[in-house]
Each structure stands twice: as structure tokens, then as C-alpha cells.
């Protein structure tokens, strides 16, 4: 990063404005104790104390600018995950950029909505085996202005927009991390797509990364619908030992019953027999769950609470507002609807421990996997755990 005058008041104003827009309480949790900052109810008070301590040399200004530039790797972010072939891109190029990052990056403290006119690299670092590139872009948001007579209009306001790109040469993936800022007019003159999709903005950062590293080819994750299916099937499998025993005892009767009904009506197609048997069995499971409840030790930290299937002429969405798609009628409907359709979206609960519960919508995009967390603050390592879990089903 280029040198700058630490006595220049503009850099502290830039820092405060960035913190005001993007830094949440949970971002601060990582540094409050380290920097000796007292936790208060008002975020602004903590922002001002941090900047004052930087100004007077009690917090190293490089440590502060590094933290500020990489802070947005955690948060309420969208993750666009691409399968790629690094054809002309080599890991050694990323390594060289990392080693010479002070020559190719600008300091976030020197940038503000008026001074930045193009997407700028502000940090490069390594996270485990991944090379991480942090960008800051000029952007605009639309703000609503209301008048006394009840009418209103919109005005555009300049902002800076942070983004992060992770290049994983081990797993051949590129992950673009975006802040789902509301009211975006554009990011570096790129607007959102249909239905406010952030995909065009993700494409912008793919191109910026190619400019740094060289070309790579994006491959649509064709494996994803099948992985969704196998994941959902595994998570919805009956684990209750009592119900499992009843099903084993009744399996032959259910199969004979379904077969006899169809053959009595001159239906002999094997596929129809299997489908009819499965539907009766699923209905029977629902009755057993209603009668006995759910027991058993469920150690798996993952649960599916939503799914959407896509067929040529229709789509079916199944969601449990009070539970997960592993029991009762919703489980039966969800299981039946995904048998002959591609799963395009799943809603996933992840409980890594007894204190934390995360929810995600994972979508099969045009050329990517899109992971949207709920409104809860989500650490990057949590998202990486979810991605790793999905990839277990890739093969």
C-alpha cells in the first residue's frame, strides 16, 4: 500500500464513514479486547473511540487499515461460488501478487466516494490455502426523499462498495463475496440484473480477477441438482428406531397391498408399481410420525427447511414455517416432488453447536452456486463449512 500522511484528517473521516455504513457489532467483537475498546450500546461511540486511538498512535494504523479492508469477509453476504478451470491462471501468479501487494494495492483509508473512480484492489492475503483479493468500487444507491405534501422522489448518493474474491487452486473454485446493499443503482457502472440479481455485479469482479491473474474458464456446476437431491434424501431419512422397526415389519405387506390394487385394475407397469408403493409407504410414515412423534439421536448439524423443484411446465416449493422437512406431511410432499424434478433451491439449517443456528438459501444459478444467508451475521468459516458439505456430494 502506498504511503500517506497520517496527520491528514481526511483519512479518519474516510474510515469513520466506511465504519458507519458497513461495520456491525459482530465485526467489532474481534478487535474490541485487542484494542482495549469499551463496548457500548451505540456503534458510533465505539467507531469514534477506535479512530481516536488510531489518531493518537494507541492502535497501529496499519493494523487498523488491514482490519478495515478485510472486515467485510464476514457479515450478511451473498456468496457466488464458481467451478473453474485455471487454464492460463497459475497459483504462482497469485503468490507473486501476494508477495508484492504493497506495490499493487491502495490503502482503504485514502479512498472515499469522491476520490475513487474505478474498482481498486485494497488488500491481498491468504486464508488457509485460498488467495483472497479485496476490492473497493465506486457505487451509487438510491435514497428516497419525501416532501411535506406526501410526494417523494429519489436521489442518487455516491458510496464505496467492498467486495472479496477467493481463489481456491486446490478445489478449482472462485468465490465472489458481495454485500447485498439495498437500493443499489450501480457498482462501477454495472447495474443489478433481473429481479435485482447481483449476478452481473459478481461478473464484474470475476473480470477484475482475470485482469490480475489471467484467464480462467467457468463451468456450470452440473453436479449441483443431484447433490441437492442426495443431501435432502439423506437428511430426511427416517432415523427414529421405533418407526424404522415398524417399517421393516410392514414393508412386505405394503408392497403386496400396492401391487394387488394395481394388478386388480390391470396395471402391470413396474415403474408405476414402485411409485405407488413409495407413495403408500411415505403416507404410512407420516401416520407413524403423527402417532409416535419423533425420537432418536439426531447428531447431524444440518437440516432442510425449504426446497424448490423445477420442471418443464411447473415448479413446486415446499417450506415448513414451524419445523424442518424431515417429518409429517411436509416431508412426504417434499420427497415426492423431488423424485422426478431437479432441485433448484434448498433452504438449509446449520447448527454447528448448541449456541448457534444459521439458515441459508442455496440456489442453482446459471453458472454458479449462490449462497444467501438469512439476515443473521454469518462468519466466513461457517459458509465454507456449508460449501465443503455440499461438495461431499459432488462425486
C-alpha positions in Angstrom: 0.0 0.0 0.0 1.2 3.5 -0.9 2.4 5.8 1.9 0.1 8.6 3.1 0.1 11.4 5.6 -1.2 10.0 8.9 -1.9 13.6 10.1 -4.3 14.2 7.2 -7.8 14.4 8.8 -9.4 13.1 5.6 -8.2 9.5 6.2 -10.0 9.4 9.6 -13.2 10.8 8.0 -13.0 8.1 5.3 -12.6 5.5 8.0 -15.5 6.7 10.0 -17.8 6.9 7.0 -16.9 3.3 6.0 -17.4 2.0 9.5 -20.8 3.8 9.8 -22.0 2.1 6.6 -20.5 -1.4 6.9 -19.2 -2.2 10.4 -21.6 -4.1 12.6 -21.3 -5.0 16.3 -20.1 -8.5 15.5 -17.3 -7.1 13.3 -16.1 -5.2 16.3 -16.2 -8.2 18.6 -13.0 -9.5 17.0 -11.0 -6.4 17.9 -12.5 -4.7 21.0 -10.4 -6.6 23.5 -7.3 -6.5 21.4 -7.6 -2.7 21.1 -8.9 -2.1 24.6 -12.2 -0.6 23.4 -15.1 -0.4 25.8 -18.3 -2.0 24.5 -21.2 0.5 24.4 -24.7 0.4 23.1 -24.0 2.9 20.4 -21.9 1.7 17.5 -20.9 5.3 16.7 -19.3 5.7 20.1 -17.1 2.6 19.5 -16.3 3.8 16.0 -15.2 7.2 17.3 -13.1 5.7 20.1 -11.3 3.4 17.7 -10.5 6.2 15.3 -9.3 8.4 18.2 -7.0 5.7 19.4 -5.6 5.3 15.9 -5.1 9.0 15.6 -3.1 9.2 18.8 -1.0 6.1 18.0 -2.6 3.8 20.5 -3.7 1.5 17.7 -1.2 0.8 14.9 -2.6 2.5 11.8 -1.5 -0.4 9.5 -3.3 -2.9 11.7 -6.4 -0.7 11.6 -6.4 -0.3 7.8 -5.8 -4.0 7.3 -8.7 -4.9 9.6 -11.0 -2.4 8.0 -10.2 -3.6 4.5 -10.8 -7.3 5.2 -13.7 -6.9 7.7 -16.4 -7.5 5.2 -15.4 -11.1 4.6 -17.9 -11.7 7.5 -21.5 -10.4 7.5 -24.8 -10.8 5.7 -23.1 -11.6 2.4 -24.0 -13.3 -0.8 -21.5 -16.0 -2.0 -21.3 -16.7 -5.7 -19.3 -19.9 -6.0 -17.9 -20.8 -9.4 -16.3 -24.1 -10.6 -13.4 -23.0 -12.8 -10.6 -24.3 -14.9 -7.4 -22.3 -14.2 -6.0 -22.7 -17.7 -3.8 -19.6 -18.1 -4.0 -18.7 -14.4 -1.3 -20.2 -12.2 -1.1 -20.2 -8.5 2.4 -18.7 -8.8 0.9 -15.5 -10.2 -1.4 -15.2 -7.2 1.6 -15.8 -5.0 3.6 -13.1 -6.7 0.8 -10.6 -6.3 0.6 -11.5 -2.6 4.3 -11.0 -2.1 4.2 -7.6 -3.8 0.8 -6.5 -2.5 2.3 -3.2 -1.2 3.0 -2.2 -4.8 -0.4 -3.1 -6.3 -2.9 -2.1 -3.6 -4.3 1.2 -2.5 -4.9 1.9 1.2 -8.6 1.9 2.1 -8.1 5.0 4.3 -7.2 7.1 1.3 -10.4 6.2 -0.6 -13.9 7.8 -0.4 -16.9 8.1 -2.7 -15.5 11.3 -4.4 -11.9 10.1 -4.8 -12.5 6.6 -6.2 -13.3 6.4 -9.9 -12.7 2.7 -10.6 -12.6 -0.7 -8.9 -9.4 -0.7 -6.8 -7.5 -3.6 -5.2 -7.1 -2.7 -1.5 -5.8 -5.9 0.1 -4.4 -9.4 -0.8 -4.0 -12.1 1.8 -4.1 -15.8 2.2 -6.8 -17.7 4.1 -5.7 -21.3 4.6 -4.9 -22.4 1.1 -7.0 -19.7 -0.7 -5.8 -16.5 -2.1 -8.1 -13.6 -1.2 -8.4 -10.3 -3.2 -10.3 -7.4 -1.6 -11.7 -4.7 -3.9 -13.3 -1.3 -3.3 -15.5 0.1 -6.0 -17.3 3.4 -6.7 -21.1 2.9 -6.5 -24.4 4.7 -6.0 -27.5 4.0 -4.1 -31.0 5.5 -4.5 -32.3 7.3 -1.5 -36.0 8.2 -1.1 -36.7 11.9 -0.4 -40.2 12.7 1.0 -41.9 16.1 0.8 -44.4 17.8 3.1 -47.3 17.2 0.6 -46.7 13.4 0.8 -45.0 13.1 -2.6 -41.5 11.8 -2.9 -38.6 11.4 -5.3 -35.3 9.5 -5.4 -31.8 10.9 -5.4 -28.6 9.1 -6.0 -25.9 9.1 -3.4 -22.2 8.1 -4.0 -20.8 5.3 -1.8 -17.8 3.0 -1.8 -18.7 -0.7 -2.2 -16.5 -3.5 -0.8 -16.2 -7.0 -2.4 -14.0 -10.0 -1.9 -12.8 -12.7 -4.3 -11.4 -16.0 -3.0 -9.3 -18.1 -5.5 -9.0 -21.8 -4.5 -6.5 -23.5 -6.7 -6.9 -26.7 -4.7 -10.6 -27.2 -5.4 -10.7 -25.2 -8.6 -13.2 -22.7 -7.4 -13.6 -18.9 -7.3 -15.9 -17.4 -4.7 -17.2 -13.9 -5.1 -18.5 -12.4 -1.8 -20.9 -9.4 -2.1 -22.7 -7.2 0.3 -26.4 -7.2 -0.6 -26.7 -3.5 -0.3 -30.3 -2.3 -0.8 -31.1 0.4 -3.3 -28.0 -0.1 -5.5 -28.1 1.9 -8.7 -24.8 0.6 -9.9 -21.4 -0.7 -8.8 -18.6 0.7 -11.1 -21.3 1.4 -13.7 -22.7 -2.2 -13.5 -26.3 -2.5 -12.5 -28.2 -5.4 -11.0 -29.9 -7.9 -13.2 -33.4 -9.1 -13.5 -35.3 -9.4 -10.2 -32.5 -7.4 -8.5 -30.0 -10.2 -9.1 -26.4 -9.5 -8.0 -25.1 -11.8 -10.7 -23.9 -9.0 -13.1 -22.0 -7.4 -10.2 -20.4 -10.8 -9.4 -19.4 -11.0 -13.1 -17.7 -7.6 -12.7 -15.4 -8.9 -10.0 -14.7 -12.1 -12.0 -13.4 -9.9 -14.8 -11.3 -7.8 -12.4 -9.8 -11.0 -11.0 -9.0 -12.3 -14.5 -7.2 -9.0 -15.2 -5.0 -9.7 -12.2 -4.4 -13.4 -12.6 -5.1 -14.3 -16.2 -8.0 -16.1 -17.9 -9.9 -18.9 -16.3 -13.0 -20.8 -17.6 -16.2 -21.0 -15.7 -18.0 -24.4 -15.7 -21.7 -24.6 -14.7 -21.9 -26.9 -11.7 -24.0 -29.6 -13.4 -23.5 -31.8 -10.3 -25.5 -29.5 -8.0 -29.1 -30.7 -8.6 -28.1 -34.2 -7.9 -26.1 -33.1 -4.8 -29.2 -31.2 -3.6 -31.3 -34.4 -4.1 -28.9 -36.7 -2.3 -28.4 -34.2 0.5 -32.1 -33.8 1.0 -32.7 -37.5 0.9 -30.0 -38.2 3.4 -31.3 -35.5 5.8 -34.9 -36.6 5.5 -34.2 -40.3 6.1 -36.1 -41.9 9.0 -33.8 -42.2 11.9 -36.3 -43.0 14.6 -35.6 -46.6 15.7 -39.2 -47.3 16.6 -40.6 -46.2 13.2 -37.7 -48.0 11.5 -38.7 -51.3 13.1 -42.4 -50.8 12.2 -41.5 -50.1 8.6 -39.3 -53.2 8.4 -42.1 -55.3 9.7 -44.7 -53.8 7.4 -42.7 -53.4 4.2 -43.8 -56.7 2.6 -47.4 -56.0 3.4 -47.3 -52.5 1.9 -45.6 -53.8 -1.2 -48.1 -56.6 -1.7 -51.0 -54.3 -1.0 -49.9 -51.7 -3.6 -49.2 -54.4 -6.1 -52.5 -56.2 -5.6 -54.5 -52.9 -6.1 -52.8 -52.1 -9.4 -52.9 -55.6 -10.8 -56.6 -55.9 -9.9 -57.1 -52.9 -12.2 -54.9 -54.4 -15.0 -51.9 -52.1 -14.2 -48.7 -54.1 -14.5 -46.1 -51.4 -15.3 -43.2 -52.0 -12.9 -42.3 -48.3 -12.6 -45.9 -47.4 -11.7 -45.9 -50.2 -9.1 -42.7 -48.9 -7.5 -44.0 -45.3 -7.5 -47.4 -46.3 -5.9 -45.6 -48.4 -3.3 -43.3 -45.5 -2.4 -46.3 -43.1 -2.0 -48.2 -45.5 0.3 -45.0 -46.1 2.3 -44.5 -42.3 2.6 -48.1 -41.8 3.8 -47.7 -44.6 6.3 -44.5 -42.9 7.7 -46.5 -39.7 8.1 -49.1 -41.6 10.1 -46.4 -43.2 12.3 -44.8 -39.9 13.0 -48.1 -38.3 13.9 -48.8 -41.3 16.2 -45.5 -41.8 17.9 -43.8 -38.5 17.5 -40.1 -38.2 16.7 -37.4 -39.8 18.8 -33.8 -40.7 18.3 -30.4 -39.0 18.5 -30.0 -36.5 15.7 -26.4 -35.5 15.7 -26.3 -34.2 12.1 -25.9 -30.4 12.4 -27.7 -29.9 9.0 -31.5 -29.8 8.3 -33.5 -28.9 5.2 -36.4 -26.5 5.8 -37.2 -25.5 2.2 -36.9 -26.8 -1.3 -37.9 -25.7 -4.7 -38.1 -28.1 -7.7 -38.2 -27.1 -11.4 -39.9 -29.0 -14.1 -40.5 -28.1 -17.8 -44.0 -26.7 -17.1 -44.2 -26.1 -13.4 -42.2 -25.6 -10.2 -43.1 -26.7 -6.7 -41.9 -25.0 -3.5 -42.2 -26.7 -0.1 -41.4 -25.0 3.1 -42.1 -25.7 6.8 -42.6 -22.5 8.7 -42.5 -24.2 12.1 -40.3 -27.2 11.5 -38.0 -28.9 9.0 -38.7 -31.1 6.0 -38.0 -34.4 7.8 -41.3 -35.4 9.2 -45.0 -35.4 8.7 -46.9 -34.2 5.6 -44.3 -31.7 4.5 -41.6 -34.4 4.4 -43.9 -36.6 2.2 -44.7 -33.7 -0.2 -41.1 -32.6 -0.4 -39.9 -36.2 -1.1 -42.5 -36.8 -3.7 -41.9 -33.5 -5.5 -38.2 -34.0 -5.9 -38.4 -37.6 -7.2 -38.8 -36.6 -10.8 -37.7 -33.0 -10.8 -34.4 -31.1 -10.5 -34.0 -29.4 -7.1 -33.1 -25.8 -7.9 -33.1 -24.3 -4.4 -32.7 -25.7 -0.9 -33.1 -24.0 2.4 -30.5 -25.3 4.8 -30.2 -25.0 8.6 -26.8 -25.4 10.1 -26.3 -25.8 13.8 -22.5 -26.1 14.5 -23.0 -26.1 18.2 -25.8 -25.7 20.8 -25.5 -21.9 20.8 -25.6 -21.0 17.1 -28.1 -21.7 14.4 -27.7 -20.4 10.8 -30.0 -20.5 7.8 -29.1 -20.4 4.1 -30.9 -20.4 0.8 -28.6 -22.2 -1.7 -29.6 -21.8 -5.4 -28.5 -23.5 -8.6 -27.6 -20.4 -10.7 -26.9 -20.1 -14.4 -23.2 -20.7 -14.0 -22.7 -20.7 -10.2 -23.9 -21.7 -6.8 -25.5 -18.8 -4.9 -25.5 -19.0 -1.1 -27.7 -16.4 0.7 -27.6 -16.4 4.5 -30.6 -15.2 6.4 -30.4 -11.7 8.0 -28.1 -13.1 10.6 -24.5 -12.1 10.7 -22.5 -15.1 9.3 -18.8 -15.7 9.6 -16.9 -16.7 6.5 -15.8 -20.0 8.1 -19.5 -21.0 8.5 -20.2 -20.5 4.8 -17.0 -22.5 3.9 -18.3 -25.4 6.1 -21.6 -25.4 4.1 -19.7 -25.3 0.8 -17.5 -28.2 1.9 -20.5 -30.2 3.0 -22.2 -29.7 -0.4 -19.0 -30.8 -2.2 -19.1 -34.1 -0.4 -21.9 -35.0 -2.8 -20.2 -33.8 -6.0 -18.9 -37.2 -6.9 
